[in-house]
Amino acid sequence: MKGLEKLTQSLAVALTQLQPRDGAELLSQQDDDIVLEVLRAVSPEVVRPVFTHFRGRQRKRLLAAASRAEAEQWARSETYEEGTIGRMMEEPTATFTPDGTVGEAVESIRDLVKHAFVTYLFVVDAGGRLVGIVTMRELLLADRNARLADIMLTDVFFLTPELQVRDAMKLVLNRHFPVYPVCDADGTLLGEIRGQTMFEEQAFEISAQPGKMVGVDREERLLTPWKRSLLFRHPWLQLNLLTAFLAAAVVGMFQDTIDRVVILALFLPVLAGQSGNTGCQALAVALRGLTLGELKPGKEKALVMKEGLLGLLNGGLVGVTAGLGMYVVATLQKNPSAPVLALIVFLAMIGSCVVSGISGALIPLTLRKLGADPATASSIFLTTATDVASMGLFLGLATLLITR
């Protein structure tokens, strides 16, 4: 028995660390009763994507072996969109009617706690509508003959299944309840969700954001097989290569200018790196605002204008330092165009930082408007914009002011 429990626990831990498809493949090698125990040991947010990869007879066997409530919950959760409360909710643990007595509820809970963790008693009417909640404290202190309707809290806060997790987090920020009921618009009780589950999902989403910015799939884990990791990452690297060719093409357009003024090549990475950092700062702030819901509708223009202004100011300040550096280097090389070269670096730095700041704000906003994840490979698109802008402005100004 201990060996079986140890196996179940180890599989449950592995399931939380694996990509859903890999988790399903791991469980497919086990007996159905072990698979069910593992699925019951992890959160619904882990179960749902794994269960979608079960096919054919195994899926039918698991649905048949599971309780009716579990089977309905697994099937129902798939009807809701990704990242919503409905995808993560569990079946209600303890539901009672208003006319039930405290004594009857206590006896029922004694059986429930053998296989479930009970936090609140949900009181529903004949139509399944949530009419109240009974806390364990009230249940223990009340008279055994008292009706649940007499001791329940009637002003019930609940979440709806269509609600995005990030929006739900804002609603529960000052509540800190261990469990929240999930109801439809009419108040019919559909399930429950633990506060810990929501916080874990939000923390996971935030931790996955840096990876998504560079093309790492949110489902990839440390234990993901290298073949699947390659499949996740490589397409984005190919896209990055194509965008790099675009930046290289811009440099190629000014090859004659570089050949005539070799010192320009020395400052190309300076311009690209500085403008890239400026864009990354704007991108980080924009993504954080979108994730936390701080960016209200109609405020997008203000965000873009702010980042453009910051790019102008930062570019000007950094441009002075970079221009001075160019002047010193050009003077040491006895280049007669040292003052002009310094001016070119100054102007190019300002222009590229402005473009980078605006791009850092616009790229996630555009991705969201197109229905894509704002963080998805956003840094790849940003790198392209900053490289093209910085190199194009720098070499274009040099061509205009020196070689002509």
Backbone torsions as a table, in degrees:
resi	resn	phi	psi	omega
1	MET	NA	-42.9	179.2
2	LYS	-64.3	-36.9	178.7
3	GLY	-63.9	-37.5	179.0
4	LEU	-67.9	-41.6	178.7
5	GLU	-64.9	-39.6	179.6
6	LYS	-65.2	-40.7	177.9
7	LEU	-63.6	-44.2	179.7
8	THR	-61.3	-43.4	-179.8
9	GLN	-65.2	-42.3	-179.5
10	SER	-66.6	-38.0	177.6
11	LEU	-67.9	-37.3	178.6
12	ALA	-64.4	-41.6	178.2
13	VAL	-64.4	-44.5	-180.0
14	ALA	-63.2	-35.1	-178.3
15	LEU	-64.1	-34.8	179.9
16	THR	-75.7	-14.8	-176.5
17	GLN	-104.4	-11.5	-176.7
18	LEU	-99.2	157.0	170.7
19	GLN	-66.6	142.1	-173.2
20	PRO	-49.0	-42.9	-179.8
21	ARG	-63.0	-41.0	179.2
22	ASP	-68.3	-36.4	177.2
23	GLY	-64.0	-41.0	178.1
24	ALA	-64.1	-40.1	178.1
25	GLU	-64.3	-38.7	178.2
26	LEU	-63.5	-44.3	-177.5
27	LEU	-73.4	-25.8	-178.9
28	SER	-63.5	-17.2	179.6
29	GLN	-86.8	-3.3	-177.2
30	GLN	-106.3	163.8	175.9
31	ASP	-67.7	155.1	-176.0
32	ASP	-61.1	-37.1	-178.6
33	ASP	-66.8	-35.0	176.7
34	ILE	-69.6	-41.3	179.3
35	VAL	-59.7	-43.6	179.7
36	LEU	-62.2	-42.6	179.6
37	GLU	-64.3	-37.3	178.3
38	VAL	-66.4	-44.7	-179.9
39	LEU	-63.2	-32.6	178.8
40	ARG	-75.9	-19.5	-176.0
41	ALA	-87.0	-11.5	-178.9
42	VAL	-114.4	168.8	-176.5
43	SER	-72.1	155.4	178.8
44	PRO	-57.9	-30.9	-179.7
45	GLU	-66.0	-27.1	175.8
46	VAL	-82.3	-40.2	-176.8
47	VAL	-64.7	-44.8	-172.2
48	ARG	-55.8	-54.1	-179.6
49	PRO	-67.5	-29.9	178.3
50	VAL	-69.6	-43.4	-176.2
51	PHE	-64.5	-30.0	179.9
52	THR	-65.8	-18.2	-179.2
53	HIS	-92.4	-5.4	172.9
54	PHE	-76.1	135.4	-175.7
55	ARG	-130.0	160.3	169.8
56	GLY	58.8	-133.5	-173.5
57	ARG	-64.6	-38.0	-179.2
58	GLN	-61.6	-42.9	178.7
59	ARG	-61.6	-44.7	179.8
60	LYS	-63.9	-41.1	180.0
61	ARG	-64.1	-41.9	-179.1
62	LEU	-66.6	-41.1	178.3
63	LEU	-65.1	-35.8	179.9
64	ALA	-72.0	-36.4	-177.4
65	ALA	-79.4	-26.6	179.9
66	ALA	-72.2	162.1	175.9
67	SER	-67.8	161.5	-178.9
68	ARG	-60.1	-40.9	-179.7
69	ALA	-64.6	-41.5	179.9
70	GLU	-64.5	-45.6	-179.1
71	ALA	-61.6	-42.8	179.0
72	GLU	-65.2	-39.1	-178.4
73	GLN	-66.5	-43.3	180.0
74	TRP	-63.9	-41.8	-179.7
75	ALA	-71.7	-38.8	-177.0
76	ARG	-69.6	-36.7	-177.3
77	SER	-62.1	-27.3	-179.0
78	GLU	-72.8	-12.5	-179.6
79	THR	-83.0	-12.1	-179.1
80	TYR	-98.0	156.0	-177.6
81	GLU	-69.6	158.0	177.9
82	GLU	-61.8	139.1	176.3
83	GLY	81.4	12.8	179.2
84	THR	-103.8	164.4	178.7
85	ILE	-62.5	-35.9	-179.1
86	GLY	-59.8	-30.9	179.2
87	ARG	-70.4	-22.6	-171.5
88	MET	-109.2	-12.7	-173.2
89	MET	-70.1	151.7	175.4
90	GLU	-105.2	168.2	175.2
91	GLU	-67.7	148.3	178.3
92	PRO	-60.5	131.9	-174.5
93	THR	-77.8	-47.3	-174.3
94	ALA	-135.0	106.2	178.9
95	THR	-118.0	138.3	-178.0
96	PHE	-140.3	166.8	177.8
97	THR	-96.5	156.8	-178.2
98	PRO	-61.0	-30.0	-176.7
99	ASP	-82.8	-7.3	177.9
100	GLY	-65.9	151.1	-178.7
101	THR	-95.2	163.3	178.5
102	VAL	-61.3	-41.9	-179.3
103	GLY	-61.7	-43.0	178.2
104	GLU	-63.9	-39.8	-180.0
105	ALA	-65.3	-41.1	179.9
106	VAL	-62.2	-43.1	179.5
107	GLU	-64.0	-39.8	178.9
108	SER	-66.3	-39.3	-178.6
109	ILE	-66.3	-31.4	178.6
110	ARG	-59.4	-32.6	176.2
111	ASP	-82.0	-37.0	-177.5
112	LEU	-64.0	-40.2	-174.4
113	VAL	-69.5	-8.0	177.4
114	LYS	-72.4	-23.7	-178.9
115	HIS	-135.8	6.9	179.8
116	ALA	-151.2	155.6	178.3
117	PHE	-98.2	115.9	-175.6
118	VAL	-100.8	124.8	178.8
119	THR	-109.1	-50.3	179.2
120	TYR	-127.4	157.2	170.3
121	LEU	-100.5	124.5	178.2
122	PHE	-94.9	124.9	-178.1
123	VAL	-102.8	121.2	-177.5
124	VAL	-123.8	151.7	178.4
125	ASP	-85.8	-172.2	-176.5
126	ALA	-63.3	-25.6	179.9
127	GLY	-90.1	2.7	179.3
128	GLY	87.0	5.1	178.8
129	ARG	-76.3	138.5	179.1
130	LEU	-76.0	118.8	-177.8
131	VAL	-113.1	-11.2	179.7
132	GLY	-176.5	168.5	177.7
133	ILE	-132.6	139.2	176.5
134	VAL	-114.5	124.8	177.2
135	THR	-82.8	158.8	-179.3
136	MET	-64.5	-32.5	178.8
137	ARG	-63.1	-47.6	179.4
138	GLU	-64.0	-36.3	-179.4
139	LEU	-65.9	-41.3	-177.6
140	LEU	-72.3	-32.3	-176.4
141	LEU	-89.3	-15.3	-176.1
142	ALA	-79.4	159.2	175.0
143	ASP	-67.9	141.1	-176.1
144	ARG	-62.2	-25.2	-178.5
145	ASN	-91.0	-3.7	-179.2
146	ALA	-70.7	146.0	177.2
147	ARG	-79.7	147.8	178.5
148	LEU	-62.0	-31.3	178.8
149	ALA	-61.5	-25.3	-177.6
150	ASP	-83.8	-19.5	-176.0
151	ILE	-117.2	-3.3	-175.6
152	MET	-79.3	155.7	173.1
153	LEU	-87.5	124.1	-173.7
154	THR	-95.1	-20.9	178.9
155	ASP	-86.6	83.4	-169.6
156	VAL	-95.1	129.6	173.0
157	PHE	-92.7	132.6	178.8
158	PHE	-142.8	162.9	177.2
159	LEU	-106.8	156.8	176.4
160	THR	-103.8	150.3	-174.4
161	PRO	-67.1	-25.7	-178.8
162	GLU	-79.9	-7.8	-175.7
163	LEU	-69.9	131.6	174.8
164	GLN	-67.6	146.7	-177.8
165	VAL	-58.4	-42.3	-178.5
166	ARG	-62.4	-34.7	178.0
167	ASP	-73.9	-36.7	177.5
168	ALA	-64.0	-36.4	179.8
169	MET	-61.7	-34.6	178.3
170	LYS	-67.7	-37.7	-177.3
171	LEU	-71.2	-31.7	-175.8
172	VAL	-99.5	4.8	-173.0
173	LEU	-56.7	-38.8	-177.7
174	ASN	-105.4	16.1	-177.9
175	ARG	-105.2	-47.5	176.4
176	HIS	57.7	40.4	174.9
177	PHE	-80.0	145.4	177.3
178	PRO	-69.5	-31.1	-178.3
179	VAL	-138.8	142.5	177.8
180	TYR	-123.7	131.5	174.6
181	PRO	-71.1	149.7	177.6
182	VAL	-117.2	121.5	-176.6
183	CYS	-131.0	158.9	174.3
184	ASP	-82.2	-175.1	-175.8
185	ALA	-62.5	-25.2	-179.8
186	ASP	-88.4	-1.6	179.8
187	GLY	89.3	7.1	178.0
188	THR	-71.8	128.6	-178.0
189	LEU	-70.9	122.4	-179.4
190	LEU	-107.9	-29.6	-177.3
191	GLY	179.2	-165.2	177.2
192	GLU	-142.4	157.0	178.0
193	ILE	-139.7	136.1	-179.4
194	ARG	-83.5	141.8	177.8
195	GLY	-58.6	-36.4	178.9
196	GLN	-60.9	-39.2	179.9
197	THR	-62.9	-42.3	179.4
198	MET	-66.1	-43.3	-179.2
199	PHE	-65.0	-39.4	178.3
200	GLU	-64.1	-41.8	179.6
201	GLU	-65.7	-41.9	179.4
202	GLN	-66.6	-39.9	178.1
203	ALA	-64.7	-39.1	178.2
204	PHE	-65.4	-41.2	-179.6
205	GLU	-62.9	-42.2	179.5
206	ILE	-67.2	-40.6	-180.0
207	SER	-67.3	-27.4	-179.3
208	ALA	-81.9	-14.8	-174.4
209	GLN	-62.0	-46.1	178.3
210	PRO	-58.3	-36.2	178.7
211	GLY	-68.1	-40.7	-179.9
212	LYS	-64.8	-27.8	179.6
213	MET	-63.8	-26.2	-178.4
214	VAL	-115.3	16.0	173.3
215	GLY	91.6	17.9	175.7
216	VAL	-93.8	123.1	-176.3
217	ASP	-63.7	142.6	-178.5
218	ARG	-63.4	-21.9	-177.9
219	GLU	-86.6	-7.5	-177.8
220	GLU	-74.6	133.9	179.1
221	ARG	-121.9	175.3	177.0
222	LEU	-62.9	-31.5	-177.6
223	LEU	-91.4	3.5	177.4
224	THR	-64.2	129.8	179.2
225	PRO	-56.4	148.1	-173.9
226	TRP	-63.0	-31.5	179.3
227	LYS	-63.8	-42.4	-179.9
228	ARG	-72.4	-35.3	175.8
229	SER	-62.1	-40.2	177.5
230	LEU	-61.6	-41.2	179.4
231	LEU	-64.7	-37.1	179.1
232	PHE	-68.8	-44.4	-168.3
233	ARG	-88.7	-37.7	-168.3
234	HIS	-60.4	-42.2	180.0
235	PRO	-56.3	-37.7	179.7
236	TRP	-69.6	-33.4	177.0
237	LEU	-67.4	-36.5	175.5
238	GLN	-63.8	-41.1	177.3
239	LEU	-63.6	-41.5	178.3
240	ASN	-61.5	-37.9	179.1
241	LEU	-64.7	-41.6	178.8
242	LEU	-62.7	-41.5	178.8
243	THR	-68.8	-32.0	176.5
244	ALA	-65.4	-37.6	176.1
245	PHE	-60.5	-34.7	178.8
246	LEU	-63.3	-45.5	177.7
247	ALA	-63.8	-39.3	178.6
248	ALA	-64.2	-35.8	179.0
249	ALA	-64.6	-36.2	177.8
250	VAL	-63.3	-43.7	177.9
251	VAL	-63.5	-39.7	-179.8
252	GLY	-61.7	-30.5	179.2
253	MET	-63.4	-25.3	-177.5
254	PHE	-113.1	27.6	-177.7
255	GLN	-58.9	-39.0	-179.1
256	ASP	-64.2	-38.3	178.3
257	THR	-64.5	-42.8	179.1
258	ILE	-64.3	-40.0	178.9
259	ASP	-62.5	-35.1	-177.4
260	ARG	-83.7	-30.4	179.2
261	VAL	-127.4	83.3	-172.1
262	VAL	-63.1	-29.0	-177.2
263	ILE	-60.3	-21.0	178.9
264	LEU	-61.7	-36.0	-178.9
265	ALA	-61.7	-28.9	-179.4
266	LEU	-65.6	-31.7	-174.3
267	PHE	-100.9	-1.1	177.0
268	LEU	-59.7	-49.8	178.7
269	PRO	-65.3	-27.0	177.8
270	VAL	-64.9	-47.8	179.0
271	LEU	-63.5	-46.0	-177.4
272	ALA	-64.6	-42.7	-178.7
273	GLY	-66.9	-43.5	-177.5
274	GLN	-68.1	-43.7	178.6
275	SER	-68.1	-34.2	177.3
276	GLY	-63.3	-42.3	177.5
277	ASN	-64.6	-39.2	177.5
278	THR	-61.2	-44.0	178.8
279	GLY	-65.4	-38.9	179.7
280	CYS	-64.8	-36.5	176.6
281	GLN	-62.5	-46.2	179.0
282	ALA	-64.5	-39.6	179.8
283	LEU	-64.0	-42.8	-179.9
284	ALA	-62.1	-43.2	179.8
285	VAL	-66.7	-42.1	-179.5
286	ALA	-64.3	-44.2	180.0
287	LEU	-65.5	-38.7	178.4
288	ARG	-64.7	-42.0	178.5
289	GLY	-63.1	-39.4	178.3
290	LEU	-68.5	-40.7	-178.3
291	THR	-66.1	-42.5	-177.7
292	LEU	-86.5	-3.3	179.5
293	GLY	73.9	21.1	-179.0
294	GLU	-77.4	-22.1	-178.6
295	LEU	-85.8	104.3	-177.9
296	LYS	-80.8	152.8	177.8
297	PRO	-56.6	135.4	-178.9
298	GLY	91.0	-7.6	-179.0
299	LYS	-97.7	4.0	-177.6
300	GLU	-62.7	-41.8	-178.9
301	LYS	-62.3	-40.2	179.7
302	ALA	-63.4	-38.5	178.5
303	LEU	-63.9	-46.2	-179.6
304	VAL	-63.2	-42.7	179.3
305	MET	-63.8	-40.6	179.4
306	LYS	-62.5	-46.8	-178.8
307	GLU	-67.5	-33.8	175.3
308	GLY	-64.8	-41.6	178.3
309	LEU	-64.9	-43.5	178.1
310	LEU	-62.8	-38.0	176.8
311	GLY	-63.2	-39.4	178.7
312	LEU	-64.1	-47.6	-178.0
313	LEU	-68.4	-48.1	179.1
314	ASN	-64.5	-40.1	178.6
315	GLY	-61.9	-39.9	178.6
316	GLY	-64.7	-44.2	-179.2
317	LEU	-67.3	-45.2	178.6
318	VAL	-69.5	-34.5	-179.9
319	GLY	-61.2	-34.0	177.5
320	VAL	-62.3	-46.0	-179.7
321	THR	-65.3	-45.9	-179.5
322	ALA	-65.5	-39.0	178.2
323	GLY	-64.1	-40.2	176.8
324	LEU	-62.9	-40.1	177.4
325	GLY	-62.0	-43.6	178.0
326	MET	-62.5	-41.7	-179.8
327	TYR	-61.1	-43.7	-179.4
328	VAL	-64.0	-47.1	-178.6
329	VAL	-63.9	-45.5	-179.3
330	ALA	-64.4	-37.2	178.2
331	THR	-65.7	-42.8	178.5
332	LEU	-62.0	-31.6	177.8
333	GLN	-87.0	5.9	178.7
334	LYS	58.1	38.5	177.5
335	ASN	-83.4	121.3	-177.6
336	PRO	-67.4	-15.1	-178.2
337	SER	-96.9	21.4	-176.6
338	ALA	-55.1	-47.3	179.6
339	PRO	-61.9	-40.1	179.9
340	VAL	-67.2	-40.8	178.7
341	LEU	-62.4	-39.9	177.8
342	ALA	-63.1	-41.1	178.1
343	LEU	-64.5	-39.9	179.5
344	ILE	-61.2	-46.1	178.9
345	VAL	-61.6	-42.7	-179.6
346	PHE	-60.4	-49.8	-178.8
347	LEU	-67.1	-41.1	-179.7
348	ALA	-65.3	-37.0	178.9
349	MET	-64.6	-43.1	178.9
350	ILE	-62.8	-49.7	-177.4
351	GLY	-62.8	-43.6	-177.9
352	SER	-69.3	-35.3	178.3
353	CYS	-69.9	-35.4	176.1
354	VAL	-64.4	-47.2	178.7
355	VAL	-61.8	-40.8	-178.3
356	SER	-66.0	-43.1	179.1
357	GLY	-62.8	-44.5	178.4
358	ILE	-64.7	-40.9	179.6
359	SER	-65.0	-39.4	179.3
360	GLY	-61.0	-29.8	177.4
361	ALA	-87.4	-37.8	-175.0
362	LEU	-73.3	-36.9	-174.3
363	ILE	-60.1	-52.7	178.5
364	PRO	-65.3	-33.8	177.9
365	LEU	-65.0	-40.2	179.3
366	THR	-67.6	-42.9	179.2
367	LEU	-61.2	-40.8	179.0
368	ARG	-66.0	-40.0	179.8
369	LYS	-64.6	-32.1	179.0
370	LEU	-81.6	0.0	178.6
371	GLY	87.6	9.7	-179.8
372	ALA	-98.8	165.0	175.7
373	ASP	-67.1	124.6	-177.6
374	PRO	-59.1	-25.2	-177.1
375	ALA	-88.1	-12.4	-172.6
376	THR	-62.7	109.0	175.6
377	ALA	50.7	27.9	-177.4
378	SER	-64.0	-32.9	-179.0
379	SER	-67.7	-27.6	177.4
380	ILE	-65.7	-46.4	178.1
381	PHE	-66.0	-36.8	179.7
382	LEU	-65.6	-42.4	179.2
383	THR	-59.2	-41.6	178.0
384	THR	-60.7	-47.7	-178.6
385	ALA	-62.1	-44.0	-177.6
386	THR	-69.4	-40.5	179.7
387	ASP	-64.7	-46.9	-179.1
388	VAL	-63.0	-43.6	-178.3
389	ALA	-65.9	-49.2	-175.5
390	SER	-66.0	-47.8	-178.8
391	MET	-69.9	-39.9	-180.0
392	GLY	-63.7	-45.7	179.3
393	LEU	-65.1	-44.9	-177.1
394	PHE	-61.9	-53.1	-177.4
395	LEU	-72.1	-33.1	177.8
396	GLY	-64.4	-43.7	177.7
397	LEU	-65.5	-38.3	179.0
398	ALA	-64.1	-42.0	179.0
399	THR	-62.8	-40.8	-176.1
400	LEU	-72.7	-39.6	-171.2
401	LEU	-97.9	-16.5	-175.4
402	ILE	-117.2	-51.9	-170.4
403	THR	-83.2	-9.4	178.9
404	ARG	-106.6	NA	NA
